Amino acid sequence: LIRLTLAKVEDQPEKAAKIHQEHLNLLAELFTRQAMAAQEAGQMADAIRLAQVAVRCNPGNAKSKLFYANFLHSIAGRTDDAIQTLQHGLEFLPADDPLTKDYLERYFQLLQARERDQEVIDGSLNYIRNTKNIPNYMRDSLSLSAATSLYWTGKYPEAVNLINASSLDATPNGLLLKARALFEGGKTQESINLLEAKTS
């Protein structure tokens, strides 16, 4: 792999930076696959070491960062480190990549686990506002994250407004969140009517 990369650089020195980046991308993928295999084999020390190498090879590789963050949170019990790892990769995420949705969902879930809901609200709404040509599935996912955090912080009317504005009540998760927010916000009958209308 290294010889092949060096040969490419010798043949095309004007593209050295691009070739170097492609090489780092390949290495990150390789080390991530090896880390996953080590985890599956129960070799946790090897898995975390390989995952760290993958992230260092290419800090913009969402798959590597997501695996490493999940490992830190689920296996090592280091949720704050997992959040920091994902936070440092936010700037590299392409909006049109389906993995970006999983990455952001996990990032916001970990923030919610640490009761950092205001960061979820601000981060998800800013991402929607500042990202051009954001796919609908991404917009819906981010809106649901924000609405969930609005609910958890007791901002029930704001949660309902966001669900309505984003038509999230067309999905089961959005519908249930809206019903819970209405109920907790004192609109018990409206909450019951909403659920009855959907189940009848």
KOLNUNU-818024 format. One record per residue: chain; y, x, z of N, C-alpha, C, CB in turn; residue in one letter. Coordinates in steps of 0.001 Angstrom, whole numbers. Each point is the difference from the previous one (the first is absolute). Glycine has a CB too. Layout:
kette|n.Y|n.X|n.Z|ca.Y|ca.X|ca.Z|c.Y|c.X|c.Z|cb.Y|cb.X|cb.Z|rest
A|Y|X|Z|Y|X|Z|Y|X|Z|Y|X|Z|a
...
! end
This chain:
kette|n.Y|n.X|n.Z|ca.Y|ca.X|ca.Z|c.Y|c.X|c.Z|cb.Y|cb.X|cb.Z|rest
A|-1198|835|0|1198|-835|0|1257|876|0|-1256|-1824|1223|l
A|1244|2847|-390|1161|890|78|145|794|-1288|-268|161|2491|i
A|-848|355|-3014|55|764|-1258|497|-855|-1146|-1871|1424|802|r
A|1414|-2656|-841|441|-915|-1048|1508|-240|82|-2263|-1091|21|l
A|2759|908|1178|1439|-211|187|791|1231|-406|-486|-1590|1863|t
A|17|2774|-1447|692|1238|-375|-9|200|-1504|-635|1002|2190|l
A|-455|-1356|-2831|-72|120|-1467|1005|-938|-660|-2437|625|152|a
A|2570|-1818|374|982|-949|-546|1418|544|152|-1538|-1915|552|k
A|1823|2512|611|1336|558|241|277|1143|-971|-144|-649|2435|v
A|-851|1497|-2680|174|1106|-948|252|-516|-1408|-1482|1428|1416|e
A|783|-2505|-1792|166|-567|-1344|1321|-754|-154|-2480|-179|-163|d
A|2953|-422|1232|1209|-823|-72|919|318|1183|-1283|-1828|-1198|q
A|1889|3018|1221|833|376|1152|1195|-932|227|-693|2343|-409|p
A|1168|-2985|-640|1145|-907|146|-377|-1259|783|924|871|-2164|e
A|-2213|-1154|2273|-471|-1172|730|-659|384|1324|-319|-1175|-2180|k
A|645|2349|2687|-655|517|1209|159|-936|1196|403|2303|-846|a
A|792|-2832|1054|238|-878|1155|-848|-1268|-97|2346|899|196|a
A|-2398|-1480|-1380|-789|-1218|-195|-1494|291|182|1757|-886|-1584|k
A|-2219|1992|1037|-1411|378|129|-347|263|1462|37|986|-2318|i
A|866|-324|3036|-207|267|1427|-131|-1301|780|1286|2141|-214|h
A|-413|-3120|-81|-49|-1294|693|-1296|-739|-312|2502|-127|-81|q
A|-2925|162|-1173|-1264|-645|-372|-1171|637|753|942|-541|-2282|e
A|-882|1860|2434|-1040|720|738|-32|-452|1468|269|1982|-1556|h
A|909|-2103|2154|69|-461|1393|-508|-1437|135|1952|1535|390|l
A|-1665|-2366|-1392|-508|-1378|13|-1522|-15|-16|2069|-775|-1184|n
A|-2658|1609|328|-1464|87|-73|-593|489|1315|171|444|-2455|l
A|465|562|3040|-476|507|1287|70|-1061|1089|739|2277|-673|l
A|368|-3028|703|149|-1061|999|-1107|-1039|-162|2495|368|42|a
A|-2782|-750|-1272|-1077|-967|-255|-1348|564|449|1296|-935|-1950|e
A|-1544|2196|1616|-1261|652|370|-178|42|1516|124|1381|-2090|l
A|897|-926|2801|-94|91|1454|-86|-1372|665|1276|2130|-119|f
A|-630|-3123|-471|-89|-1358|549|-1423|-528|-134|2415|-419|-581|t
A|-3022|615|-584|-1398|-430|-189|-928|725|984|470|-456|-2446|r
A|-239|1743|2638|-824|761|945|210|-487|1436|113|1988|-1534|q
A|1121|-2328|1871|291|-521|1341|-701|-1336|224|2221|1178|-22|a
A|-2200|-2026|-989|-686|-1297|106|-1506|193|185|1779|-1053|-1442|m
A|-2332|2001|693|-1434|288|121|-324|553|1391|-120|451|-2482|a
A|982|413|2996|-223|563|1337|64|-1095|1057|976|2193|-748|a
A|-22|-3107|609|97|-1102|957|-1254|-863|-59|2506|7|-219|q
A|-2953|-299|-986|-1200|-820|-155|-1223|676|624|966|-960|-2106|e
A|-990|2293|2050|-1113|757|572|167|229|1507|-302|1110|-2219|a
A|1403|-1616|2778|219|150|1441|566|1350|403|-1845|-1573|320|g
A|2328|2341|-1285|575|1322|267|1515|-141|126|-1890|1161|-1256|q
A|2323|-1672|2386|1401|-376|177|949|1201|-3|-790|-1964|1294|m
A|385|3075|-716|876|1182|-1|246|475|-1428|-866|668|2272|a
A|-179|-660|-3088|162|380|-1406|849|-1023|-749|-2219|1169|71|d
A|1992|-2438|216|739|-1059|-685|1497|124|238|-1985|-1493|222|a
A|2388|1709|1034|1440|82|275|596|1275|-597|-334|-1322|2118|i
A|-410|2414|-2087|491|1259|-586|187|-145|-1508|-1165|1306|1812|r
A|187|-1891|-2484|80|-191|-1447|1122|-980|-367|-2469|471|-178|l
A|2643|-1510|978|1068|-962|-255|1375|656|149|-1497|-1855|804|a
A|1639|2727|196|1260|725|179|290|897|-1201|-332|-58|2487|q
A|-689|734|-2987|174|868|-1169|414|-833|-1212|-1720|1616|908|v
A|1087|-2770|-1085|336|-869|-1135|1461|-422|42|-2361|-819|-53|a
A|2837|443|1234|1392|-433|144|957|1168|-259|-716|-1754|1669|v
A|343|2934|-1217|859|1168|-231|38|393|-1473|-521|790|2308|r
A|-595|-978|-3003|-39|327|-1431|982|-854|-789|-2396|665|236|c
A|2462|-1942|119|883|-900|-732|511|-1083|939|-1240|456|-2151|n
A|2414|-235|2753|559|-989|924|277|-1357|-641|990|1888|1231|p
A|-975|-1940|-2562|260|-1255|-696|-1249|-773|-370|2028|1042|-856|g
A|-3198|-543|1218|-1246|-679|-343|-250|-1116|1016|-947|2121|-1049|n
A|1169|-3358|615|-103|-1149|901|-1418|-174|533|1861|-1096|-1249|a
A|-2851|1332|426|-1390|-163|442|-324|975|1129|-650|-764|-2310|k
A|1083|2016|2166|-250|1008|1037|708|-363|1298|-251|1748|-1774|s
A|1516|-2146|1656|778|-343|1199|-583|-1224|705|2054|964|-1077|k
A|-2462|-1952|275|-548|-1219|572|-1315|283|728|1102|-1335|-1821|l
A|-1957|2147|1208|-1258|362|669|282|751|1305|-1166|115|-2242|f
A|2052|869|2166|317|811|1177|591|-868|1114|392|1997|-1487|y
A|541|-2883|1130|622|-871|1002|-1026|-940|625|2165|130|-1255|a
A|-3035|-696|446|-1049|-872|537|-918|769|940|100|-1394|-2080|n
A|-415|2632|1727|-843|843|848|717|270|1331|-1062|1071|-2054|f
A|2336|-690|1967|766|284|1213|31|-1211|936|1397|1631|-1298|l
A|-1179|-2812|725|102|-1213|813|-1362|-450|521|2000|-673|-1331|h
A|-2955|521|443|-1279|-624|358|-970|933|715|313|-1460|-1947|s
A|-359|2706|1530|-990|931|547|604|857|1124|-1157|50|-2243|i
A|2345|512|1970|607|927|960|871|-704|1040|-43|1730|-1776|a
A|358|-3011|1561|834|-718|957|1438|492|46|-2035|-386|1315|g
A|2512|928|-2434|1353|575|-63|878|-854|-920|-925|2335|414|r
A|1219|-3535|41|741|-965|-817|1391|496|-362|-1282|-1817|1089|t
A|1985|2441|-149|1351|482|-305|-20|1072|-1093|682|-513|2362|d
A|-1695|1377|-2344|-138|1008|-1058|-331|-659|-1331|-758|1686|1696|d
A|-38|-2745|-1647|-331|-742|-1226|1255|-623|-602|-2306|-474|894|a
A|3146|-101|-51|1257|-592|-470|877|1073|-633|-125|-1765|1796|i
A|242|2895|-1134|830|1087|-524|-532|503|-1347|591|656|2357|q
A|-1898|-546|-2478|-610|436|-1258|359|-951|-1132|-1884|1049|1277|t
A|1740|-2341|-1032|325|-979|-1041|1496|-42|-280|-1985|-1345|686|l
A|2781|1484|349|1448|-25|-174|467|1128|-915|230|-1028|2268|q
A|-854|2186|-2130|384|1146|-826|-434|-131|-1446|-142|1386|2018|h
A|-674|-2376|-2321|-417|-204|-1387|704|-1144|-696|-2164|909|647|g
A|3022|-1639|73|635|-1189|-571|814|306|-1260|82|-952|2294|l
A|581|2094|-2297|883|323|-1127|-750|271|-1302|1590|930|1645|e
A|-2900|-675|-1551|-776|348|-1182|-702|-1192|-640|-310|2229|998|f
A|400|-3400|-389|-794|-1144|-439|569|-666|-1248|-666|-347|2362|l
A|-139|240|-3414|444|-755|-1180|-230|-1494|236|-525|1971|-1521|p
A|1514|-2788|1244|-81|-1435|286|-1088|-693|-809|2422|34|533|a
A|-2766|499|-1693|-963|-678|-866|-1450|419|242|1803|-164|-1674|d
A|-2045|1022|2651|-1359|434|315|-596|-951|1044|586|2429|-525|d
A|-1740|-3048|235|-604|-929|976|-287|652|1360|-1008|-1217|-1925|p
A|787|2527|1958|-251|682|1267|1246|-17|899|-1692|1466|-1158|l
A|2863|-1568|554|1242|-52|767|8|-1211|940|1204|1159|-1890|t
A|-1726|-2284|1426|-74|-1202|838|-858|280|1236|277|-1479|-2042|k
A|-1449|2080|1846|-881|319|1126|665|988|954|-1995|-415|-1461|d
A|2680|1389|884|678|1031|786|1067|-630|890|-434|1692|-1816|y
A|1279|-2526|1210|1083|-633|764|-541|-993|1025|1511|282|-1972|l
A|-2534|-1040|1598|-592|-935|956|-512|749|1229|-634|-1547|-1888|e
A|-56|2662|1657|-542|772|1122|1126|584|850|-2042|543|-1363|r
A|3068|-26|695|1148|557|714|622|-1061|913|432|1598|-1913|y
A|-201|-2785|1372|621|-1058|789|-944|-518|1090|1373|-631|-2001|f
A|-2684|593|1739|-960|-406|1039|46|964|1186|-1481|-1026|-1765|q
A|1564|2309|1459|36|990|1084|1306|-103|787|-1472|1529|-1353|l
A|2572|-1765|651|1268|-213|710|-95|-1235|897|1267|1079|-1904|l
A|-1871|-2148|1393|-156|-1215|797|-900|248|1206|329|-1382|-2066|q
A|-1344|2203|1893|-885|322|1122|750|710|1117|-1913|156|-1591|a
A|2959|563|1228|838|705|981|1226|-815|397|-784|2163|-955|r
A|800|-3433|541|1101|-920|300|1339|521|-505|-1258|-766|2000|e
A|1220|1340|-3189|1217|490|-658|351|-964|-1140|-545|2438|599|r
A|639|-3723|-217|166|-1059|-986|1320|56|-759|-1440|-1372|1430|d
A|2503|1821|-783|1278|60|-706|-78|981|-1164|1209|-578|2125|q
A|-1968|1662|-1962|-189|946|-1100|-771|-645|-1151|30|1898|1645|e
A|-965|-2768|-1309|-754|-719|-1033|937|-931|-757|-2116|130|1380|v
A|2906|-878|-650|926|-947|-624|968|748|-914|-189|-1549|1992|i
A|850|2564|-1443|987|745|-784|-646|720|-1181|1373|288|2069|d
A|-2498|380|-1807|-644|788|-1053|-508|-848|-1146|-629|1636|1718|g
A|-35|-2739|-1407|-562|-829|-1063|1098|-705|-801|-2060|-328|1391|s
A|3062|-209|-709|1080|-683|-723|846|982|-817|49|-1742|1804|l
A|178|2942|-1269|723|1017|-781|-794|432|-1228|1103|790|2100|n
A|-2413|-655|-1948|-833|388|-1141|94|-1060|-1096|-1570|1260|1534|y
A|1506|-2539|-1136|129|-1086|-978|1364|52|-675|-1571|-1425|1352|i
A|2606|1594|-555|1375|-22|-506|303|1196|-906|678|-1217|2070|r
A|-1238|2382|-1751|382|1227|-693|-957|446|-1099|1086|641|2083|n
A|-2174|-1362|-2299|-974|412|-998|119|-882|-1230|-1545|825|1800|t
A|1784|-176|-2925|117|-732|-1264|-1399|-347|-508|2183|1184|-555|k
A|-2283|-2329|-84|-1251|-438|-638|-1191|9|956|884|877|-2147|n
A|-658|-1335|3344|-1084|-40|988|-979|-1113|-395|1543|880|1850|i
A|-2838|-563|-1913|-981|-1032|-357|-22|-1128|1036|-1382|1748|-1167|p
A|1051|-2951|719|-14|-1157|904|-962|171|1163|601|-1420|-1928|n
A|-1785|2007|1660|-965|172|1095|562|929|1077|-1900|-368|-1617|y
A|2706|1346|1200|618|923|957|1101|-715|780|-527|1959|-1508|m
A|1336|-2736|813|1078|-759|650|-591|-956|1042|1426|162|-2098|r
A|-2503|-853|1734|-637|-941|924|-549|719|1234|-580|-1480|-1943|d
A|-67|2611|1735|-575|765|1105|1089|479|960|-1884|718|-1497|s
A|2960|-182|941|1101|495|823|698|-1141|738|310|1900|-1604|l
A|-133|-3011|916|633|-1173|639|-855|-514|1149|1084|-617|-2182|s
A|-2402|610|1997|-894|-454|1067|60|947|1201|-1508|-1054|-1722|l
A|1591|2353|1455|137|963|1102|1278|-268|785|-1280|1718|-1321|s
A|2384|-1920|597|1277|-265|669|-51|-1320|770|1200|1290|-1796|a
A|-1758|-2324|1178|-82|-1301|668|-867|80|1255|305|-1139|-2216|a
A|-1380|1893|2149|-873|167|1163|746|677|1144|-1994|138|-1519|t
A|2754|903|1192|769|683|1048|1132|-869|529|-566|2182|-1062|s
A|1162|-2983|199|1013|-947|480|-647|-973|1000|1292|189|-2199|l
A|-2489|-643|1879|-725|-897|901|-275|688|1340|-1049|-1147|-1987|y
A|522|2375|1925|-368|697|1240|1202|325|877|-1940|953|-1204|w
A|3123|-879|608|1198|283|798|724|-1282|419|230|2181|-1207|t
A|-861|-3323|964|580|-1269|441|1076|-550|-908|-517|710|2258|g
A|647|-176|-3442|1006|-487|-962|-669|-1024|-928|1291|2221|93|k
A|-1681|-3347|503|-796|-994|-704|721|-633|-1189|-1133|-437|2142|y
A|2399|27|-1989|676|-585|-1167|129|995|-1162|1259|-1494|1564|p
A|-981|2761|-1241|109|1015|-1053|-1337|212|-700|1838|1116|1284|e
A|-2929|-1156|-515|-1328|143|-588|-279|-1153|-960|-800|1210|2060|a
A|1114|-2427|-1632|-214|-1181|-854|863|91|-1253|-542|-1396|2029|v
A|1795|1807|-1863|891|127|-1164|-526|1009|-1013|1927|-600|1463|n
A|-2428|1723|-988|-540|1018|-899|-1264|-504|-693|966|1799|1465|l
A|-1814|-2483|-718|-1224|-575|-589|375|-1005|-1084|-1254|320|2178|i
A|2234|-1171|-1903|443|-992|-988|615|669|-1226|397|-1633|1855|n
A|466|2614|-1628|690|669|-1112|-970|754|-899|2024|208|1435|a
A|-3112|265|-852|-978|781|-764|-1209|-824|-427|746|2009|1244|s
A|-751|-3301|-930|-1124|-900|-314|-1325|519|549|1210|-708|-2059|s
A|-1145|1334|3232|-1201|559|600|-932|-1075|561|1313|2041|532|l
A|-780|-3255|-323|-848|-1056|545|-996|-529|-1028|1854|-610|1543|d
A|-1834|1174|-2749|-1015|-333|-1006|-1296|763|265|1817|-449|-1681|a
A|-1757|1443|2562|-1191|773|354|-454|-420|1401|741|1963|-1462|t
A|-2028|-1821|1766|-465|-389|1346|711|752|1127|-2204|-517|-1014|p
A|2390|1840|861|671|775|1052|1440|-457|195|-1469|1950|-532|n
A|2167|-2164|-569|1386|-446|77|124|-1385|601|503|1401|-1970|g
A|-1428|-2285|1593|0|-1364|529|-222|-4|1508|-855|-837|-2198|l
A|-137|1584|2657|-275|52|1442|1145|632|778|-2427|143|-516|l
A|3014|912|-52|1134|636|678|1175|-967|89|-751|2257|-828|l
A|994|-2996|-235|1093|-978|15|-267|-1077|1049|442|433|-2446|k
A|-1681|-937|2508|-331|-1033|983|180|527|1422|-1623|-1023|-1626|a
A|1190|2256|1852|155|580|1345|1480|192|352|-2225|1162|-261|r
A|3015|-696|-722|1433|219|253|712|-1322|260|-55|2049|-1451|a
A|-313|-3088|705|593|-1317|253|-363|-486|1396|-102|-535|-2453|l
A|-1169|677|2813|-475|-450|1311|706|749|1123|-2224|-559|-1008|f
A|2233|1896|908|634|814|1046|1508|-219|48|-1807|1702|-276|e
A|2388|-2072|-855|1437|-258|-52|378|-1393|446|125|1615|-1827|g
A|-1104|-2384|2326|297|-1318|535|-142|-1143|-997|1508|1140|1533|g
A|-1926|-848|-2744|-157|-1056|-1010|-1483|-367|-107|2045|828|-1287|k
A|-2553|-1347|2386|-1431|-290|124|-474|-997|-1053|167|459|2442|t
A|539|-1564|-2593|-433|-1032|-943|37|519|-1435|845|-1769|1566|q
A|174|2527|-1910|88|570|-1343|-1166|955|-267|2505|-221|85|e
A|-2879|976|941|-1129|914|-107|-1293|-773|-235|1177|1637|1497|s
A|-1397|-2694|-729|-1199|-823|-143|-38|-664|-1371|-19|-400|2476|i
A|1161|-145|-2902|77|-645|-1316|-324|969|-1121|1708|-1562|901|n
A|-1230|2791|-778|-252|1027|-1021|-1503|256|-127|2249|1064|476|l
A|-2899|-879|647|-1439|289|-16|-801|-1198|-469|327|1624|1852|l
A|60|-2818|-1407|-717|-1209|-432|138|-237|-1486|367|-977|2242|e
A|812|1260|-2786|221|-192|-1436|-870|933|-820|2339|-712|469|a
A|-2588|1892|37|-801|993|-738|-1496|-222|166|1851|1627|294|k
A|-2253|-2338|767|-1422|-174|238|-503|-1368|-453|203|1564|1916|t
A|709|-2434|-2302|-447|-1344|-408|-58|-135|-1503|980|-932|2074|s
! end
